[in-house]
C-alpha cells in the first residue's frame, strides 16, 4: 500500500500542473477577449469624432475612391512602363566613338554618322539668347517642372480646344529627350505612358543642365545633321557659340519639324518659323519686343547650298551594320570611310514613288506611312525607304517595324511544300478546314473546290496553306524554311503561321524573296561593300571577308516556285504590279487582318523589292489590299530600274522578256514558261554596244583593283570628311 501511494504522487503532481496550465490559458484568453472588446469600444468612440454627414461624407467617399483608383492606376502604368525601363540598364549615355563617312556605290559622299565629341558645346558657353529661344519654343517651364508639366499640359489642351486642332504640344523637353533616347515615334497610349515614366527617371538621375545639353546634342536638325552644333556649322558656317539672335531663332524653330523648316530647303518657311520663335520669347517674358525687333527686321541668312538629299534611313541602318562588323572583330578602327551599296538614283525614285503614292491615294485609303527595300540580285541593298518623312520621324519602318505580312508569308509554306516533291499542278482541296479548333476562311468566304497549287497561290486561298501545314508540313518546317531564306525576326510556331500572323520586317521579306531570283541560294543581303581607313587601306571587303552563299532551296523547288509566282502579276492578285514592256516578274501580295497592313513583294532576274503600307498606330486602312497601292508603288520603282538595262532571266522561266504584252498561260498549261515556250524571244535594244559594255566593265575592274589614294582629313561643316590627295600611296 505504501508503495502504491508513492507511485501515485508523481501522477497527482502532473495533473495539478496541467490543470494550472489549462486555467492559465482560459484566463488569458478571456482577459485578451475582454481587452479587445474594450479596445474596440475605445476605437469606436474615438472614430465617432470623425463621423460626418451630408456633403462632407460624399466628399470623403470620393477622395477615398480616387486614392484607391489612383494607386491601382499607378501600379498599372508602372507595369506598362517596365519594358521601357529595361533600356535604361544599357549604357544609354554612350554614343560610340565612331566617325563614319559614307559613300554610295559609285564613291560619292552621301552622309556621315557617328558623334564627333568636339562638336558638342558646353551649356555654359552657349549664347543666352539661344538657350532662351529653345526654352521659349520647346518648354518654357523647363527649370520649374519635374519632367511632366501639368500646367503646360493644361495650357496646351486649352489652346488646342480653342483652335479646334493640335496647335500646341504638351510634352516637356525631358519627355522629348526620353522619346529620342529610348522610344520610337509610334503614336499610342502605351508609348506616352513609357515616355512619362522615363522623363521622371531622367529628372531623378540627371541635372537640368545635363538634360538640356543631351537634348541639344541628340536632336535631328535637318540636312542630315544631328545636334545644334552641327546644324549651326551646316546652315551658317559658324560655331554654335557665335550665332546671333536671328540665327538662334531659326535653329530653335527646327526642333518641331526639321524637314519642313530646314532653311537650305525652304528659307521662307524657316524665316516664318523663326519669327514665331521670336514672338514666343516676347510672350514668355524672356525678352522684350525691343530686343527682338532687330532680329525680325534682319532675319538670318544661310550658306547657299543645293538641297541635300541624303538616304538617312539607309544610313542609320548602315551605321548599325558598321558597328556590328566592328563588334564582331572584322576591323578595329572607329574613324572610317564606308563604301555602301546604295544607288542614289534608285533611292531617289524609291522615295518619290512612296511619297507620290501616299500623296495621291493616302487620304482615300486612310494610310499615312509606308516602307520599301530594293535588293539587287547578289544581295546589295540599292534603296531603302523607312518612312514618309525622316525629319518628322527617324524610326526606320523598313528595318525595325514588326508588322504582320499576311499572305505574302505564304511563299515559305509553298516553298517547303515544293521541297517535299509537290508540283505546281498538284491538285488540292480548297474547302473548309479545321485545325486545333481554328477554321480559317477565304477572302470573300467562298471556296473553289479542287484547284492546283499554282492557282491556290495565285488566288491567295487561305485554306490551302493551312491544309498543307496541317497534313504535310507542320509549323516548324515552315518557320525553319523562312529563317533559312533570310527572315531574321523571331517567328512564332503557332497554327496561324501559314497565313502570316507572325510579325516580320520589310527587310526580312525582301531578303527572303531575293532567294527566288538567286536560284535558291542565299541572297546575302548587305549594305556595306567596303570599309576603309583614312589612308585608303581596305579594312573590310564583303566579297573577301564574308562566306559564299549557301543553297537554301533546291534548284527544282526554286524553279517550281518561280513558275507559280510569275503567274500572280498575270492572272493573280497583283495585276497592278505587272511591269511595262512585258518584263516578266514574280511576286506575292499580302493583307493582314482588318486591313492594318498591305504588302507586295516582287522580283525580276535583276531586283527584288518589298513594299509595305500601314499606320504607326495600327489603325485599319480603308479596304486597301496588297494588290492595290503596294503593287502600284512596286511597279513605279521597278519600271524605272529596268530602263535600258540587260535583263537577267528568272531561274526556271525561259524568256524574261516575251514578245509583246505578257500573255495569259495557255489553257491547261502548268506554268508561264510552257505557255511562252514557242514564242520568239524579244531582244531589248541595247543602250550600249557589246564592245562598249566590255570596255566599261574592264575599266570598272581596273579602277577597283587600282592602288588606293591616300586620304587626309579636312573639316567640312563641323564634320570630319576624307579628301583625296594627288599622290598615290607607295
ZAMARGU-4260 file (C-alpha; in steps of 0.2 Angstrom, whole numbers, plus 5000, padded with zeros to 4 digits):
<rodrens>
0) 5000/5000/5000 | 5014/5012/5004 | 5022/5008/4988 | 5006/5012/4978 | 5004/5029/4987
5) 5022/5033/4982 | 5018/5029/4964 | 5003/5040/4963 | 5011/5056/4970 | 5020/5060/4953
10) 5004/5057/4944 | 4994/5069/4955 | 5008/5082/4953 | 5007/5081/4934 | 4988/5083/4934
15) 4990/5098/4945 | 5002/5106/4933 | 4991/5103/4918 | 4976/5110/4927 | 4986/5125/4931
20) 4991/5127/4913 | 4973/5125/4907 | 4967/5138/4919 | 4980/5150/4914 | 4976/5148/4895
25) 4957/5150/4899 | 4961/5165/4910 | 4972/5173/4897 | 4960/5170/4883 | 4946/5178/4892
30) 4956/5193/4898 | 4963/5195/4880 | 4945/5195/4873 | 4939/5207/4886 | 4953/5219/4882
35) 4950/5218/4864 | 4931/5222/4867 | 4937/5237/4877 | 4949/5242/4864 | 4936/5241/4850
40) 4924/5251/4860 | 4938/5264/4863 | 4942/5264/4844 | 4923/5266/4840 | 4921/5280/4852
45) 4936/5289/4845 | 4931/5286/4827 | 4914/5294/4830 | 4923/5310/4832 | 4927/5309/4813
50) 4909/5304/4808 | 4902/5316/4795 | 4886/5318/4786 | 4879/5327/4771 | 4891/5334/4758
55) 4906/5330/4768 | 4903/5312/4768 | 4902/5311/4749 | 4917/5321/4748 | 4927/5309/4759
60) 4920/5294/4749 | 4925/5302/4733 | 4943/5306/4739 | 4945/5288/4746 | 4939/5281/4729
65) 4951/5292/4720 | 4965/5287/4730 | 4961/5269/4728 | 4959/5270/4709 | 4975/5281/4708
70) 4985/5268/4717 | 4979/5254/4706 | 4981/5265/4690 | 4999/5269/4696 | 5003/5251/4698
75) 4995/5248/4680 | 5005/5262/4672 | 5021/5256/4680 | 5018/5239/4674 | 5016/5246/4656
80) 5032/5256/4658 | 5043/5242/4664 | 5049/5236/4647 | 5055/5254/4643 | 5065/5254/4659
85) 5074/5239/4653 | 5083/5251/4641 | 5090/5262/4655 | 5100/5247/4660 | 5111/5249/4645
90) 5125/5261/4643 | 5112/5274/4635 | 5124/5289/4638 | 5137/5280/4626 | 5135/5285/4609
95) 5150/5276/4602 | 5166/5284/4596 | 5163/5280/4578 | 5165/5294/4565 | 5159/5287/4548
100) 5159/5294/4531 | 5148/5285/4519 | 5150/5284/4500 | 5137/5277/4488 | 5141/5263/4476
105) 5150/5275/4464 | 5161/5283/4478 | 5151/5299/4480 | 5150/5306/4498 | 5132/5304/4504
110) 5132/5307/4523 | 5140/5305/4539 | 5136/5296/4555 | 5143/5295/4572 | 5146/5308/4585
115) 5161/5320/4584 | 5163/5324/4603 | 5172/5340/4599 | 5157/5347/4590 | 5147/5347/4607
120) 5147/5364/4615 | 5145/5365/4634 | 5129/5374/4640 | 5139/5387/4649 | 5147/5393/4633
125) 5131/5394/4623 | 5123/5411/4620 | 5110/5416/4632 | 5098/5421/4618 | 5100/5403/4610
130) 5095/5395/4626 | 5080/5406/4629 | 5074/5404/4611 | 5074/5385/4613 | 5066/5385/4630
135) 5053/5398/4624 | 5048/5387/4610 | 5050/5369/4617 | 5047/5371/4636 | 5045/5387/4645
140) 5044/5379/4662 | 5059/5368/4660 | 5068/5373/4675 | 5052/5373/4686 | 5044/5356/4682
145) 5050/5338/4687 | 5049/5330/4670 | 5030/5332/4667 | 5022/5349/4666 | 5004/5348/4671
150) 5002/5367/4670 | 5009/5367/4652 | 4999/5352/4648 | 4983/5361/4653 | 4988/5376/4643
155) 4991/5366/4628 | 4974/5357/4629 | 4966/5374/4631 | 4974/5381/4616 | 4971/5366/4605
160) 4952/5366/4611 | 4951/5385/4606 | 4959/5382/4589 | 4949/5366/4585 | 4965/5356/4582
165) 4983/5352/4588 | 4992/5368/4588 | 5002/5366/4604 | 5011/5351/4611 | 5010/5347/4630
170) 5026/5336/4630 | 5041/5343/4640 | 5058/5344/4634 | 5063/5330/4646 | 5049/5319/4638
175) 5055/5323/4621 | 5073/5318/4626 | 5066/5302/4633 | 5057/5298/4617 | 5073/5302/4607
180) 5084/5291/4618 | 5073/5276/4622 | 5057/5275/4611 | 5050/5277/4594 | 5038/5289/4586
185) 5024/5277/4587 | 5008/5287/4592 | 5000/5276/4606 | 4994/5277/4624 | 5007/5264/4629
190) 5021/5275/4622 | 5015/5291/4631 | 5015/5281/4647 | 5033/5275/4645 | 5038/5292/4639
195) 5031/5300/4655 | 5039/5287/4667 | 5056/5289/4658 | 5055/5308/4659 | 5053/5306/4678
200) 5068/5294/4678 | 5079/5306/4668 | 5074/5320/4680 | 5079/5309/4695 | 5096/5304/4688
205) 5102/5320/4679 | 5103/5338/4682 | 5093/5351/4672 | 5109/5356/4663 | 5113/5338/4658
210) 5096/5335/4651 | 5096/5351/4641 | 5114/5348/4634 | 5109/5330/4629 | 5093/5336/4621
215) 5103/5349/4610 | 5116/5336/4606 | 5104/5322/4600 | 5090/5331/4591 | 5089/5329/4572
220) 5091/5346/4564 | 5088/5343/4545 | 5100/5342/4531 | 5107/5326/4538 | 5114/5335/4554
225) 5111/5329/4572 | 5113/5342/4586 | 5113/5360/4587 | 5132/5362/4585 | 5132/5353/4568
230) 5117/5362/4562 | 5125/5379/4566 | 5140/5374/4555 | 5129/5367/4541 | 5117/5381/4540
235) 5128/5396/4545 | 5146/5390/4544 | 5150/5396/4562 | 5151/5388/4579 | 5136/5387/4589
240) 5143/5399/4602 | 5144/5413/4589 | 5126/5413/4582 | 5116/5429/4583 | 5098/5430/4590
245) 5091/5429/4572 | 5101/5413/4569 | 5096/5406/4586 | 5078/5408/4582 | 5080/5399/4566
250) 5089/5385/4574 | 5076/5384/4588 | 5062/5383/4575 | 5070/5367/4568 | 5066/5356/4583
255) 5047/5355/4579 | 5049/5349/4561 | 5067/5349/4554 | 5062/5343/4536 | 5048/5356/4535
260) 5058/5371/4541 | 5076/5367/4535 | 5082/5384/4529 | 5093/5376/4515 | 5077/5368/4508
265) 5063/5381/4512 | 5071/5398/4518 | 5054/5407/4518 | 5046/5394/4529 | 5062/5394/4540
270) 5061/5413/4542 | 5042/5412/4546 | 5045/5399/4559 | 5060/5410/4567 | 5048/5424/4568
275) 5036/5414/4578 | 5051/5409/4590 | 5054/5427/4592 | 5036/5430/4597 | 5037/5416/4609
280) 5052/5425/4618 | 5041/5440/4620 | 5026/5431/4625 | 5036/5420/4638 | 5043/5436/4646
285) 5061/5431/4641 | 5064/5446/4630 | 5056/5462/4626 | 5049/5467/4609 | 5063/5480/4608
290) 5076/5466/4610 | 5069/5456/4596 | 5065/5469/4583 | 5082/5469/4576 | 5081/5450/4573
295) 5064/5452/4565 | 5070/5466/4553 | 5086/5456/4548 | 5082/5438/4548 | 5096/5425/4547
300) 5104/5420/4530 | 5111/5403/4527 | 5125/5396/4517 | 5120/5394/4499 | 5118/5375/4497
305) 5109/5365/4484 | 5096/5355/4493 | 5105/5340/4500 | 5095/5323/4499 | 5103/5310/4509
310) 5097/5292/4511 | 5095/5295/4530 | 5085/5279/4534 | 5098/5269/4524 | 5112/5277/4533
315) 5105/5274/4550 | 5104/5255/4546 | 5121/5255/4538 | 5129/5264/4553 | 5122/5250/4564
320) 5129/5237/4552 | 5146/5246/4554 | 5146/5244/4572 | 5141/5226/4571 | 5155/5222/4560
325) 5167/5231/4572 | 5160/5222/4587 | 5162/5205/4578 | 5181/5209/4575 | 5180/5212/4557
330) 5190/5229/4559 | 5196/5239/4574 | 5196/5257/4568 | 5182/5268/4573 | 5186/5283/4561
335) 5182/5275/4544 | 5176/5278/4526 | 5162/5266/4521 | 5158/5262/4503 | 5139/5257/4503
340) 5128/5248/4491 | 5115/5262/4489 | 5111/5268/4472 | 5106/5286/4474 | 5096/5286/4458
345) 5086/5271/4463 | 5085/5278/4481 | 5078/5295/4474 | 5065/5286/4464 | 5060/5275/4478
350) 5057/5290/4489 | 5047/5299/4476 | 5037/5283/4472 | 5032/5281/4491 | 5028/5300/4493
355) 5018/5300/4477 | 5008/5285/4481 | 5004/5292/4499 | 5000/5310/4492 | 4989/5303/4478
360) 4980/5289/4487 | 4984/5291/4506 | 4968/5300/4511 | 4957/5289/4501 | 4964/5273/4509
365) 4967/5281/4526 | 4985/5277/4526 | 4999/5288/4532 | 5015/5278/4531 | 5025/5266/4520
370) 5042/5257/4519 | 5052/5249/4505 | 5068/5240/4502 | 5076/5235/4485 | 5089/5222/4484
375) 5099/5218/4468 | 5102/5200/4463 | 5118/5197/4473 | 5112/5204/4489 | 5116/5223/4488
380) 5103/5234/4495 | 5101/5248/4482 | 5087/5258/4490 | 5078/5259/4507 | 5063/5270/4512
385) 5060/5269/4531 | 5045/5281/4531 | 5037/5296/4523 | 5047/5309/4532 | 5064/5307/4541
390) 5063/5324/4548 | 5046/5320/4556 | 5051/5303/4562 | 5068/5294/4562 | 5060/5277/4566
395) 5065/5265/4552 | 5050/5256/4547 | 5059/5246/4534 | 5071/5238/4547 | 5063/5240/4564
400) 5044/5240/4562 | 5037/5222/4565 | 5021/5220/4555 | 5010/5205/4550 | 5015/5200/4532
405) 4998/5192/4529 | 4998/5181/4513 | 5015/5187/4507 | 5021/5175/4520 | 5013/5160/4511
410) 5028/5158/4499 | 5038/5150/4513 | 5024/5137/4516 | 5023/5133/4497 | 5042/5133/4496
415) 5043/5120/4509 | 5029/5110/4500 | 5039/5110/4484 | 5054/5103/4493 | 5043/5089/4498
420) 5041/5084/4480 | 5024/5093/4476 | 5022/5102/4459 | 5013/5117/4454 | 5000/5107/4445
425) 4996/5096/4460 | 4978/5096/4465 | 4972/5101/4482 | 4956/5104/4490 | 4950/5122/4493
430) 4937/5118/4506 | 4933/5122/4524 | 4946/5116/4536 | 4948/5115/4554 | 4964/5113/4564
435) 4966/5113/4583 | 4949/5122/4584 | 4953/5135/4571 | 4943/5137/4555 | 4951/5150/4543
440) 4941/5156/4529 | 4945/5163/4511 | 4943/5181/4507 | 4925/5183/4501 | 4920/5167/4511
445) 4919/5156/4496 | 4928/5140/4491 | 4934/5134/4474 | 4935/5115/4477 | 4949/5106/4469
450) 4962/5118/4462 | 4981/5117/4458 | 4994/5123/4470 | 4998/5136/4457 | 4980/5143/4456
455) 4979/5142/4475 | 4994/5153/4477 | 4989/5165/4463 | 4972/5167/4470 | 4978/5168/4488
460) 4966/5155/4495 | 4968/5154/4514 | 4963/5136/4517 | 4976/5128/4506 | 4992/5133/4515
465) 4983/5129/4532 | 4979/5112/4525 | 4997/5110/4519 | 5003/5114/4536 | 4991/5103/4544
470) 4993/5087/4533 | 5010/5089/4525 | 5022/5101/4534 | 5019/5106/4552 | 5023/5123/4558
475) 5041/5120/4562 | 5046/5116/4544 | 5038/5132/4538 | 5047/5143/4551 | 5063/5134/4548
480) 5061/5137/4529 | 5058/5156/4532 | 5073/5158/4543 | 5084/5149/4530 | 5078/5160/4517
485) 5083/5176/4527 | 5069/5181/4539 | 5079/5186/4555 | 5064/5191/4566 | 5060/5178/4578
490) 5044/5169/4572 | 5030/5160/4582 | 5027/5142/4578 | 5008/5143/4581 | 4994/5136/4570
495) 4991/5153/4561 | 5009/5155/4555 | 5004/5149/4537 | 4993/5164/4535 | 5007/5177/4540
500) 5001/5181/4558 | 5019/5182/4565 | 5027/5199/4563 | 5042/5202/4551 | 5051/5217/4544
505) 5051/5224/4526 | 5069/5220/4525 | 5065/5202/4531 | 5053/5200/4516 | 5065/5207/4503
510) 5079/5196/4509 | 5068/5180/4509 | 5060/5184/4491 | 5078/5188/4484 | 5081/5169/4486
515) 5070/5166/4471 | 5080/5175/4458 | 5096/5169/4465 | 5091/5151/4460 | 5088/5145/4478
520) 5104/5152/4485 | 5105/5164/4500 | 5103/5182/4495 | 5117/5188/4506 | 5109/5205/4508
525) 5121/5218/4513 | 5123/5237/4514 | 5142/5238/4515 | 5154/5234/4501 | 5170/5240/4509
530) 5177/5249/4525 | 5192/5259/4523 | 5203/5269/4535 | 5208/5287/4531 | 5224/5281/4522
535) 5214/5271/4510 | 5218/5254/4517 | 5204/5242/4515 | 5199/5235/4532 | 5184/5225/4526
540) 5178/5219/4510 | 5161/5210/4508 | 5166/5198/4494 | 5183/5194/4503 | 5178/5193/4521
545) 5160/5185/4520 | 5157/5167/4517 | 5149/5162/4500 | 5131/5160/4498 | 5124/5143/4503
550) 5109/5134/4495 | 5093/5135/4505 | 5081/5129/4491 | 5084/5115/4478 | 5085/5121/4460
555) 5070/5111/4457 | 5059/5118/4471 | 5065/5135/4467 | 5061/5133/4449 | 5043/5127/4454
560) 5041/5142/4465 | 5046/5154/4451 | 5034/5146/4439 | 5020/5149/4451 | 5025/5167/4457
565) 5026/5174/4439 | 5008/5170/4436 | 5002/5181/4451 | 5005/5198/4441 | 4997/5190/4426
570) 4981/5182/4432 | 4983/5183/4451 | 4981/5196/4465 | 4995/5208/4458 | 4989/5213/4441
575) 4993/5231/4446 | 5011/5226/4449 | 5014/5220/4431 | 5029/5229/4423 | 5029/5238/4407
580) 5036/5231/4391 | 5031/5214/4396 | 5045/5211/4408 | 5042/5195/4417 | 5041/5197/4436
585) 5035/5187/4450 | 5028/5191/4467 | 5015/5189/4481 | 5003/5201/4489 | 4998/5201/4507
590) 4985/5209/4518 | 4984/5207/4537 | 4968/5207/4547 | 4957/5222/4547 | 4967/5230/4533
595) 4981/5235/4545 | 4995/5230/4534 | 4996/5229/4515 | 5011/5221/4506 | 5018/5217/4489
600) 5035/5208/4487 | 5041/5205/4470 | 5056/5202/4459 | 5064/5200/4442 | 5080/5192/4437
605) 5088/5209/4442 | 5080/5216/4458 | 5069/5211/4472 | 5058/5224/4480 | 5047/5223/4496
610) 5034/5237/4499 | 5023/5239/4514 | 5009/5252/4519 | 5001/5255/4535 | 4999/5266/4550
615) 5010/5268/4565 | 4996/5267/4577 | 4990/5251/4569 | 4973/5259/4564 | 4964/5250/4550
620) 4966/5257/4532 | 4951/5259/4520 | 4950/5241/4512 | 4967/5243/4505 | 4975/5226/4499
625) 4992/5222/4494 | 4987/5221/4476 | 4982/5240/4476 | 4994/5253/4482 | 5009/5242/4486
630) 5009/5234/4469 | 5007/5251/4461 | 5022/5258/4470 | 5032/5242/4466 | 5028/5245/4448
635) 5034/5263/4448 | 5051/5259/4455 | 5054/5243/4445 | 5049/5251/4429 | 5062/5264/4431
640) 5075/5252/4437 | 5074/5241/4422 | 5075/5255/4409 | 5089/5251/4397 | 5097/5238/4407
645) 5101/5220/4402 | 5088/5208/4409 | 5093/5193/4419 | 5082/5178/4417 | 5072/5172/4432
650) 5078/5154/4435 | 5065/5142/4428 | 5057/5155/4417 | 5063/5154/4399 | 5060/5171/4392
655) 5062/5186/4404 | 5055/5197/4391 | 5042/5189/4380 | 5037/5197/4363 | 5023/5210/4365
660) 5012/5211/4381 | 5014/5196/4393 | 5001/5183/4389 | 4990/5173/4400 | 4995/5155/4402
665) 4989/5143/4389 | 4974/5133/4394 | 4979/5118/4404 | 4997/5124/4405 | 5006/5121/4421
670) 5016/5137/4421 | 5021/5153/4411 | 5037/5145/4404 | 5027/5132/4395 | 5014/5145/4389
675) 5028/5155/4381 | 5040/5141/4376 | 5037/5143/4357 | 5036/5162/4357 | 5050/5171/4349
680) 5062/5180/4361 | 5060/5199/4361 | 5078/5207/4362 | 5078/5224/4370 | 5088/5236/4360
685) 5105/5239/4369 | 5109/5256/4376 | 5127/5252/4373 | 5136/5240/4361 | 5143/5224/4366
690) 5161/5231/4364 | 5157/5247/4373 | 5150/5237/4388 | 5165/5226/4388 | 5177/5241/4389
695) 5167/5249/4403 | 5167/5234/4413 | 5186/5232/4410 | 5188/5250/4416 | 5177/5247/4432
700) 5188/5232/4436 | 5204/5242/4434 | 5198/5256/4445 | 5193/5243/4458 | 5210/5235/4458
705) 5220/5251/4457 | 5230/5256/4472 | 5220/5266/4484 | 5223/5285/4485 | 5229/5292/4501
710) 5216/5302/4511 | 5218/5317/4523 | 5205/5323/4535 | 5198/5340/4532 | 5184/5349/4542
715) 5168/5352/4532 | 5153/5359/4541 | 5160/5354/4558 | 5162/5336/4552 | 5177/5326/4548
720) 5177/5321/4529 | 5190/5312/4519 | 5199/5322/4504 | 5209/5313/4491 | 5227/5319/4488
725) 5235/5319/4471 | 5248/5306/4476 | 5246/5288/4476 | 5251/5278/4491 | 5268/5269/4490
</rodrens>
